[in-house]
Amino acid sequence: MIYDHSDEPLKERDPFRPINLRGMMKLHERNLLEYYGRQYLVPVRLLRVFRAYGPYDHKDRLISKLFKSIESDETVRLSDAAIKRDFTYVDDLSRLAHKLLQLEQSDLFFELN
């Protein structure tokens, strides 16, 4: 995670404050892309996706478990019902990525939460 923990929804313009090594690596990747784009005059697109789902999703992920529970008429246990999450279907992500590549702006960075 490249952002610090927050009780409020995060925005793309929020300051970066990596909280662990993985977050630092993601921020480093972003910085490298920005540098490469500036250095070689190459348009850069970065789409950081959270909680995508679709065909062939891992069986232990929430959406897969929910579909399986519906088919087998079983109950799914949630760790905390108060947590809110948004999920994005992979076909929607594919269409979004295609549209982003067609935009005229030079550098675009999106956090899709």
Accessible surface in RSA format (square Angstrom, percent):
REM  Atomic radii and reference values for relative SASA: ProtOr
REM  Chains: A
REM  Algorithm: Lee & Richards
REM  Probe-radius: 1.40
REM  Slices: 20
REM RES _ NUM      All-atoms   Total-Side   Main-Chain    Non-polar    All polar
REM                ABS   REL    ABS   REL    ABS   REL    ABS   REL    ABS   REL
RES MET A   1    76.39  39.6  63.41  42.0  12.98  30.9  66.24  56.3  10.14  13.4
RES ILE A   2     3.69   2.1   1.77   1.3   1.92   4.6   1.77   1.3   1.92   5.2
RES TYR A   3     8.02   3.7   8.02   4.6   0.00   0.0   7.02   5.3   1.01   1.2
RES ASP A   4    64.04  44.9  60.06  59.8   3.97   9.4   9.32  21.9  54.71  54.6
RES HIS A   5   138.47  75.7 117.39  81.6  21.08  53.9  85.40  88.0  53.07  61.7
RES SER A   6    63.03  53.3  23.42  31.3  39.62  91.3  20.73  44.1  42.31  59.3
RES ASP A   7   154.39 108.1 114.74 114.2  39.65  93.8  36.48  85.8 117.92 117.6
RES GLU A   8   124.07  71.2 118.82  89.9   5.25  12.5  50.96  98.6  73.11  59.7
RES PRO A   9   108.19  78.9  92.21  84.1  15.98  58.1 104.30  86.1   3.89  24.2
RES LEU A  10    50.44  28.1  29.59  21.2  20.85  52.4  29.62  20.8  20.82  56.0
RES LYS A  11   133.74  65.2 128.81  79.0   4.93  11.7  95.29  85.8  38.44  41.0
RES GLU A  12    79.51  45.7  69.13  52.3  10.39  24.7  19.68  38.1  59.83  48.8
RES ARG A  13   225.37  94.6 196.27 100.1  29.10  69.3  78.81 107.7 146.56  88.8
RES ASP A  14    41.54  29.1  37.15  37.0   4.39  10.4   8.17  19.2  33.37  33.3
RES PRO A  15    80.49  58.7  66.62  60.7  13.87  50.4  77.51  64.0   2.98  18.5
RES PHE A  16    63.18  31.6  41.18  25.5  22.00  57.3  41.18  25.0  22.00  63.0
RES ARG A  17   133.42  56.0 128.99  65.8   4.43  10.5  42.62  58.3  90.80  55.0
RES PRO A  18    42.94  31.3  19.94  18.2  23.00  83.6  19.94  16.5  23.00 143.0
RES ILE A  19    68.17  38.8  31.65  23.6  36.52  88.0  40.02  28.8  28.15  76.4
RES ASN A  20    72.80  50.2  60.94  58.9  11.86  28.6  37.32  89.8  35.48  34.3
RES LEU A  21   125.33  69.8 117.89  84.3   7.45  18.7 118.49  83.2   6.84  18.4
RES ARG A  22   162.29  68.1 154.93  79.0   7.36  17.5  56.96  77.8 105.33  63.8
RES GLY A  23     0.00   0.0   0.00   N/A   0.00   0.0   0.00   0.0   0.00   0.0
RES MET A  24   105.79  54.8 100.04  66.2   5.74  13.7  68.70  58.4  37.09  49.1
RES MET A  25   100.93  52.3 100.89  66.8   0.04   0.1  77.60  66.0  23.33  30.9
RES LYS A  26    39.45  19.2  39.45  24.2   0.00   0.0  15.69  14.1  23.76  25.3
RES LEU A  27    30.92  17.2  30.92  22.1   0.00   0.0  30.92  21.7   0.00   0.0
RES HIS A  28    95.55  52.2  93.47  65.0   2.08   5.3  59.56  61.4  35.99  41.9
RES GLU A  29    90.61  52.0  87.94  66.5   2.67   6.4  34.35  66.4  56.27  45.9
RES ARG A  30    33.65  14.1  33.63  17.1   0.02   0.0   0.00   0.0  33.65  20.4
RES ASN A  31    70.54  48.6  66.09  63.9   4.44  10.7  22.54  54.2  47.99  46.4
RES LEU A  32    94.72  52.8  92.31  66.0   2.42   6.1  93.05  65.3   1.67   4.5
RES LEU A  33    66.37  37.0  65.86  47.1   0.51   1.3  66.33  46.6   0.05   0.1
RES GLU A  34    47.46  27.2  47.38  35.8   0.07   0.2   3.66   7.1  43.80  35.8
RES TYR A  35   112.50  52.5 112.50  64.0   0.00   0.0  81.83  61.5  30.66  37.8
RES TYR A  36   114.60  53.5 114.60  65.2   0.00   0.0  72.13  54.2  42.47  52.4
RES GLY A  37     4.96   6.1   0.00   N/A   4.96   6.1   1.18   3.2   3.77   8.5
RES ARG A  38   153.31  64.4 135.30  69.0  18.01  42.9  72.08  98.5  81.23  49.2
RES GLN A  39    99.99  55.9  73.97  54.1  26.02  62.0   6.54  13.9  93.45  70.9
RES TYR A  40   132.40  61.8 111.97  63.7  20.43  53.2  73.43  55.2  58.97  72.7
RES LEU A  41   160.09  89.2 131.80  94.3  28.29  71.1 138.26  97.1  21.83  58.7
RES VAL A  42    59.68  39.3  56.19  50.9   3.49   8.4  57.35  49.8   2.33   6.3
RES PRO A  43    83.75  61.0  67.78  61.8  15.97  58.1  68.75  56.8  14.99  93.2
RES VAL A  44     8.53   5.6   5.52   5.0   3.02   7.3   8.53   7.4   0.00   0.0
RES ARG A  45    52.97  22.2  26.91  13.7  26.06  62.1  19.46  26.6  33.51  20.3
RES LEU A  46    29.49  16.4  27.88  19.9   1.61   4.0  28.77  20.2   0.72   1.9
RES LEU A  47    43.04  24.0  20.44  14.6  22.60  56.8  20.44  14.4  22.60  60.8
RES ARG A  48    22.95   9.6  19.36   9.9   3.59   8.6  11.13  15.2  11.82   7.2
RES VAL A  49    56.56  37.2  28.36  25.7  28.20  67.9  28.36  24.6  28.20  76.5
RES PHE A  50    52.49  26.3  48.25  29.9   4.24  11.0  51.80  31.4   0.69   2.0
RES ARG A  51    71.12  29.9  61.38  31.3   9.74  23.2  20.47  28.0  50.65  30.7
RES ALA A  52    23.21  21.3  18.01  27.8   5.21  11.8  18.13  25.5   5.08  13.5
RES TYR A  53    55.06  25.7  52.77  30.0   2.29   6.0  17.02  12.8  38.05  46.9
RES GLY A  54    14.40  17.8   0.00   N/A  14.40  17.8   4.98  13.7   9.42  21.1
RES PRO A  55    83.84  61.1  55.64  50.7  28.20 102.5  68.56  56.6  15.28  95.0
RES TYR A  56   223.68 104.4 177.25 100.8  46.44 120.8 141.40 106.3  82.28 101.4
RES ASP A  57    36.39  25.5  11.84  11.8  24.55  58.1  11.99  28.2  24.40  24.3
RES HIS A  58   104.81  57.3  93.98  65.3  10.82  27.7  70.30  72.5  34.50  40.1
RES LYS A  59   154.94  75.6 142.38  87.4  12.56  29.9  90.60  81.6  64.33  68.5
RES ASP A  60    83.51  58.5  68.48  68.2  15.03  35.5  20.76  48.9  62.75  62.6
RES ARG A  61   103.14  43.3  98.42  50.2   4.72  11.2  36.97  50.5  66.17  40.1
RES LEU A  62    62.79  35.0  53.15  38.0   9.64  24.2  54.96  38.6   7.82  21.1
RES ILE A  63    28.37  16.1  27.84  20.7   0.53   1.3  27.84  20.0   0.53   1.4
RES SER A  64    26.16  22.1  16.52  22.1   9.64  22.2  15.31  32.6  10.85  15.2
RES LYS A  65    91.25  44.5  88.11  54.1   3.14   7.5  36.43  32.8  54.82  58.4
RES LEU A  66    66.19  36.9  66.19  47.4   0.00   0.0  66.19  46.5   0.00   0.0
RES PHE A  67   120.31  60.2 119.95  74.3   0.36   0.9 119.95  72.7   0.36   1.0
RES LYS A  68   134.46  65.6 132.27  81.2   2.20   5.2  77.00  69.3  57.47  61.2
RES SER A  69    11.69   9.9   9.56  12.8   2.13   4.9   4.07   8.7   7.62  10.7
RES ILE A  70   130.36  74.2 109.47  81.6  20.89  50.4 115.83  83.4  14.53  39.4
RES GLU A  71   149.97  86.1 110.17  83.4  39.80  94.8  48.34  93.5 101.63  83.0
RES SER A  72    52.41  44.3  26.12  34.9  26.29  60.6  36.42  77.6  15.99  22.4
RES ASP A  73   137.12  96.0 112.58 112.1  24.54  58.0  32.54  76.6 104.58 104.3
RES GLU A  74   111.46  64.0  90.51  68.5  20.95  49.9  34.39  66.5  77.07  62.9
RES THR A  75   126.15  89.7  96.39  97.7  29.76  70.9  64.59  86.8  61.56  93.1
RES VAL A  76    36.53  24.0  15.12  13.7  21.42  51.6  18.46  16.0  18.07  49.0
RES ARG A  77   224.44  94.2 194.58  99.2  29.86  71.1  74.15 101.3 150.30  91.1
RES LEU A  78   104.82  58.4  74.99  53.6  29.83  75.0  77.31  54.3  27.51  74.0
RES SER A  79   120.47 101.8  72.18  96.3  48.29 111.2  59.20 126.1  61.27  85.8
RES ASP A  80    70.77  49.6  59.07  58.8  11.71  27.7  18.66  43.9  52.12  52.0
RES ALA A  81    90.41  83.1  59.10  91.2  31.30  71.2  61.05  86.0  29.36  77.8
RES ALA A  82    82.50  75.9  54.89  84.7  27.61  62.8  66.36  93.5  16.14  42.8
RES ILE A  83    84.68  48.2  61.80  46.0  22.89  55.2  67.53  48.6  17.15  46.5
RES LYS A  84   186.75  91.1 163.69 100.4  23.06  54.9 110.84  99.8  75.91  80.9
RES ARG A  85   129.20  54.2  99.74  50.8  29.46  70.1  19.64  26.8 109.56  66.4
RES ASP A  86    94.75  66.4  89.68  89.3   5.07  12.0  19.13  45.0  75.63  75.4
RES PHE A  87    67.15  33.6  36.88  22.8  30.27  78.8  36.88  22.4  30.27  86.6
RES THR A  88    30.24  21.5  27.30  27.7   2.94   7.0  17.52  23.5  12.72  19.2
RES TYR A  89    70.15  32.8  68.12  38.8   2.03   5.3  44.17  33.2  25.98  32.0
RES VAL A  90    58.87  38.7  55.23  50.0   3.64   8.8  55.33  48.1   3.54   9.6
RES ASP A  91    70.05  49.1  68.81  68.5   1.24   2.9   9.58  22.5  60.47  60.3
RES ASP A  92    65.92  46.2  60.45  60.2   5.46  12.9  20.10  47.3  45.82  45.7
RES LEU A  93    20.68  11.5  19.58  14.0   1.10   2.8  20.04  14.1   0.65   1.7
RES SER A  94    71.92  60.8  60.26  80.4  11.67  26.9  30.90  65.8  41.02  57.5
RES ARG A  95   136.47  57.3 133.39  68.0   3.08   7.3  66.67  91.1  69.80  42.3
RES LEU A  96    61.47  34.2  58.31  41.7   3.16   7.9  60.79  42.7   0.67   1.8
RES ALA A  97    38.48  35.4  37.02  57.1   1.46   3.3  38.21  53.8   0.27   0.7
RES HIS A  98   107.07  58.5 104.39  72.6   2.68   6.9  68.66  70.8  38.41  44.7
RES LYS A  99   134.46  65.6 132.84  81.5   1.62   3.9  76.93  69.2  57.53  61.3
RES LEU A 100    12.51   7.0  12.47   8.9   0.04   0.1  12.49   8.8   0.02   0.0
RES LEU A 101   124.98  69.6 101.53  72.6  23.45  59.0 101.90  71.6  23.08  62.1
RES GLN A 102   112.61  63.0  87.26  63.8  25.35  60.3  44.46  94.6  68.14  51.7
RES LEU A 103    85.34  47.5  76.48  54.7   8.86  22.3  78.30  55.0   7.03  18.9
RES GLU A 104   168.99  97.0 140.10 106.0  28.88  68.8  67.41 130.4 101.58  82.9
RES GLN A 105   114.77  64.2 106.12  77.6   8.65  20.6  44.27  94.2  70.50  53.5
RES SER A 106    73.74  62.3  66.73  89.1   7.02  16.2  39.95  85.1  33.80  47.3
RES ASP A 107    55.72  39.0  35.90  35.7  19.82  46.9  13.06  30.7  42.66  42.5
RES LEU A 108    18.26  10.2  16.78  12.0   1.48   3.7  18.18  12.8   0.08   0.2
RES PHE A 109    36.23  18.1  19.84  12.3  16.39  42.7  19.93  12.1  16.30  46.7
RES PHE A 110    69.87  35.0  67.95  42.1   1.92   5.0  68.14  41.3   1.73   4.9
RES GLU A 111    18.81  10.8  10.87   8.2   7.94  18.9   6.42  12.4  12.39  10.1
RES LEU A 112    48.55  27.0  47.99  34.3   0.55   1.4  48.30  33.9   0.25   0.7
RES ASN A 113    65.01  44.8  40.02  38.7  25.00  60.2  27.70  66.7  37.32  36.1
END  Absolute sums over single chains surface
CHAIN  1 A     9349.3       7898.2       1451.1       5223.9       4125.3
END  Absolute sums over all chains
TOTAL          9349.3       7898.2       1451.1       5223.9       4125.3
